[in-house]
Amino acid sequence: MSEPIRLLLADDQALVRGALAALLELENDLEVVAQVGRGDEVVDAARTSAADVCLLDIEMPGADGIAAAAALRAQLPAVRSLIVTTFGRPGYLRRAIDAGASGFVVKDTPATELADAVRRVHAGLRVIDPTLATESLTSGDNPLTPREAEVLRAALSGATVASIAATVHLTAGTVRNHLSSAIGKTGSATRAEAARIALERGWI
């Protein structure tokens, strides 16, 4: 019998991590060898545990799952990554694939389908939730520039222009220009609404 596929689970919710581990361990050919609660712990844990596939949540402290997937591709290219998230947004899907993730599924995927997704990713195939794939094709590309996205992320907290400028190391005038452009591209009336729309669509 061949060696089981070695899995790393990264999710900041211990209960979710434990449930995923319990479900996946029921499969004879899968073995959970590491669990972490922070995105910036993924690469080191994957290296130490010799993981084959990393299952990554998107929203985690330290680094999100998309950043973790990019770090894995850069530092441990033989290790595959599969995004498993509650946040099934087309924009997230596009960013995850661009970052090097081999798959993207939502957390309510049935356990047998999740196990099969792990096997397919390990085999070098790409696995994408079919509903998300369709939405991604119909929703269009992210219209925001990297700077506009950065400014909108900083605006999510309701910060002032001066505070945003200090955070992203730009002048207040440049921040206003980026916010104005982002408001136009999202078809919104205010920067708060623009940030909310961009977040809902997975653009930031």
Disulfide bonds with the S-S distance in Angstrom:
none
